[in-house]
Amino acid sequence: MTARGVLVFGIVDDGQLRPATAELIGAGKALADDGAGPLTVALLGAVTDAHGEAVDRAGVEEILLVSSPEPSFEAHVAEAALAALIESRRPSVVLAGHTVDSLGFAPALAARAGLGFATDVSGIGWGEDGASARRGAYAERLTAELDFPGRETVLLLLREGAFEPATAAGSAPVSRLDLDLAGAARTELVERRTPPAGDVDITTADFLLSIGRGVEDEEQVAKLEEIAAKIGATLSVSRPLVDAGWVPSDRQVGQSGRTVAPKVYLALGISGAVQHLAGISAAKTIIAVNSDPDAPIFAAAHYGAVADLFEVATELQQQLG
Ligand SMILES: Cc1cc2nc3c(=O)[nH]c(=O)nc-3n(C[C@H](O)[C@H](O)[C@H](O)COP(=O)(O)OP(=O)(O)OC[C@H]3O[C@@H](n4cnc5c(N)ncnc54)[C@H](O)[C@@H]3O)c2cc1C
């Protein structure tokens, strides 16, 4: 498979560069290092030089700033811009975020342009046969390894939080690319409503104390939240606790919750269903406490204890609180 390069497609919406762009660049660099060819970052929106500087990371060979006629994200403009970029550059791989924005244009573009395509991708690779991708299948009961035979360009939407962000500074040339996007927009932004912010953002926490159905009743949740606060951890949960209405959904980790990347993920009374594990693959250290020695979480954990979660939580409070 000819390596014609990797294109990261980043969005600037209302002046804000999507934070996940750093992860797209990190993933793009890994592909470039594996031989997929040079890494280009294209940014679409009301782009400024500062946005160009923000994506100037080690491994990026070229940065393209594409001005959109719309200050806010507009799916048809994004589709037209990416179609033109692919047409002119013919990259082997295009990376974009698995976001509501991308889902508004990427599937249509992939179908129209005959691209290889996968959404919600949590792993990528490059080899003799070109790009490959990993994602959940059958409601995350299986992990599917995908390849894209015969596709000149593959468009992959990457799951947020699943890839290491690029952090080292780079020195790529930045240029403006004029694309004819006038008239591409087909929707009008009437009003922007921001949902009320939750009290915590588990996706940015370094230390998560995560509890599951093993806690058994709602009263224990408050006690464990208190212990979490005392030991400097943020409380997160598995889905049954959200379904029971004990904890708000912004604390849920997993496929239908958040993808987290803490330094330490301490799982108390969580069995380790695939849908839960889908959200913790980027955690640096996973520590599992479960009374069942056969709980699947132990296969994913770096450290484990077959123990009662309440005894461990109490001991932690005494040692660290
Ligand atoms: C489409 C779909 C999407 C889903 N998305 C998500 C998701 O985003 N996040 C998610 O978490 N789940 C998700 N699920 C649900 C998932 O399949 C599991 O049902 C769920 O993760 C189980 O949660 P749990 O581990 O807390 O509960 P359980 O599987 O019931 O496990 C409880 C564990 O606690 C242990 N335990 C009990 N008492 C103690 C004790 N005293 N001390 C120590 N250990 C104890 C038990 O041994 C057991 O292993 C999804 C399911 C579907 C079908």
PDBQT file of the ligand as one rigid body, heavy atoms in Angstrom, charges set to zero:
ROOT
HETATM    1  C1  LIG A 401     -25.164  -0.962  24.863  1.00  0.00    +0.000 C 
HETATM    2  C2  LIG A 401     -24.644  -1.037  26.278  1.00  0.00    +0.000 A 
HETATM    3  C3  LIG A 401     -23.885   0.009  26.747  1.00  0.00    +0.000 A 
HETATM    4  C4  LIG A 401     -23.373  -0.050  28.060  1.00  0.00    +0.000 A 
HETATM    5  N1  LIG A 401     -22.595   0.980  28.497  1.00  0.00    +0.000 NA
HETATM    6  C5  LIG A 401     -22.024   0.882  29.717  1.00  0.00    +0.000 A 
HETATM    7  C6  LIG A 401     -21.144   1.903  30.190  1.00  0.00    +0.000 A 
HETATM    8  O1  LIG A 401     -20.916   2.941  29.534  1.00  0.00    +0.000 OA
HETATM    9  N2  LIG A 401     -20.583   1.750  31.404  1.00  0.00    +0.000 N 
HETATM   10  C7  LIG A 401     -20.809   0.642  32.191  1.00  0.00    +0.000 A 
HETATM   11  O2  LIG A 401     -20.252   0.560  33.294  1.00  0.00    +0.000 OA
HETATM   12  N3  LIG A 401     -21.643  -0.319  31.787  1.00  0.00    +0.000 NA
HETATM   13  C8  LIG A 401     -22.260  -0.225  30.572  1.00  0.00    +0.000 A 
HETATM   14  N4  LIG A 401     -23.125  -1.201  30.180  1.00  0.00    +0.000 N 
HETATM   15  C9  LIG A 401     -23.519  -2.233  31.164  1.00  0.00    +0.000 C 
HETATM   16  C10 LIG A 401     -22.506  -3.362  31.278  1.00  0.00    +0.000 C 
HETATM   17  O3  LIG A 401     -22.815  -4.374  30.352  1.00  0.00    +0.000 OA
HETATM   18  C11 LIG A 401     -22.544  -3.984  32.696  1.00  0.00    +0.000 C 
HETATM   19  O4  LIG A 401     -23.843  -4.417  32.973  1.00  0.00    +0.000 OA
HETATM   20  C12 LIG A 401     -22.097  -3.024  33.799  1.00  0.00    +0.000 C 
HETATM   21  O5  LIG A 401     -20.859  -2.446  33.468  1.00  0.00    +0.000 OA
HETATM   22  C13 LIG A 401     -21.957  -3.789  35.105  1.00  0.00    +0.000 C 
HETATM   23  O6  LIG A 401     -21.669  -2.900  36.125  1.00  0.00    +0.000 OA
HETATM   24  P1  LIG A 401     -20.938  -3.407  37.444  1.00  0.00    +0.000 P 
HETATM   25  O7  LIG A 401     -19.628  -3.993  37.101  1.00  0.00    +0.000 OA
HETATM   26  O8  LIG A 401     -20.973  -2.285  38.403  1.00  0.00    +0.000 OA
HETATM   27  O9  LIG A 401     -21.978  -4.503  37.989  1.00  0.00    +0.000 OA
HETATM   28  P2  LIG A 401     -21.849  -6.062  38.063  1.00  0.00    +0.000 P 
HETATM   29  O10 LIG A 401     -21.500  -6.649  36.741  1.00  0.00    +0.000 OA
HETATM   30  O11 LIG A 401     -23.087  -6.542  38.734  1.00  0.00    +0.000 OA
HETATM   31  O12 LIG A 401     -20.602  -6.309  39.015  1.00  0.00    +0.000 OA
HETATM   32  C14 LIG A 401     -20.594  -6.041  40.386  1.00  0.00    +0.000 C 
HETATM   33  C15 LIG A 401     -19.279  -6.605  40.921  1.00  0.00    +0.000 C 
HETATM   34  O13 LIG A 401     -19.141  -6.274  42.280  1.00  0.00    +0.000 OA
HETATM   35  C16 LIG A 401     -18.508  -7.373  42.937  1.00  0.00    +0.000 C 
HETATM   36  N5  LIG A 401     -18.841  -7.249  44.358  1.00  0.00    +0.000 N 
HETATM   37  C17 LIG A 401     -20.040  -7.420  44.962  1.00  0.00    +0.000 A 
HETATM   38  N6  LIG A 401     -19.942  -7.149  46.277  1.00  0.00    +0.000 NA
HETATM   39  C18 LIG A 401     -18.652  -6.801  46.510  1.00  0.00    +0.000 A 
HETATM   40  C19 LIG A 401     -17.921  -6.411  47.672  1.00  0.00    +0.000 A 
HETATM   41  N7  LIG A 401     -18.529  -6.285  48.855  1.00  0.00    +0.000 N 
HETATM   42  N8  LIG A 401     -16.602  -6.151  47.546  1.00  0.00    +0.000 NA
HETATM   43  C20 LIG A 401     -15.978  -6.276  46.355  1.00  0.00    +0.000 A 
HETATM   44  N9  LIG A 401     -16.620  -6.631  45.226  1.00  0.00    +0.000 NA
HETATM   45  C21 LIG A 401     -17.942  -6.880  45.300  1.00  0.00    +0.000 A 
HETATM   46  C22 LIG A 401     -19.083  -8.611  42.269  1.00  0.00    +0.000 C 
HETATM   47  O14 LIG A 401     -18.210  -9.715  42.423  1.00  0.00    +0.000 OA
HETATM   48  C23 LIG A 401     -19.183  -8.130  40.810  1.00  0.00    +0.000 C 
HETATM   49  O15 LIG A 401     -18.026  -8.478  40.087  1.00  0.00    +0.000 OA
HETATM   50  C24 LIG A 401     -23.642  -1.164  28.883  1.00  0.00    +0.000 A 
HETATM   51  C25 LIG A 401     -24.419  -2.220  28.380  1.00  0.00    +0.000 A 
HETATM   52  C26 LIG A 401     -24.910  -2.152  27.097  1.00  0.00    +0.000 A 
HETATM   53  C27 LIG A 401     -25.726  -3.315  26.578  1.00  0.00    +0.000 C 
ENDROOT
TORSDOF 0
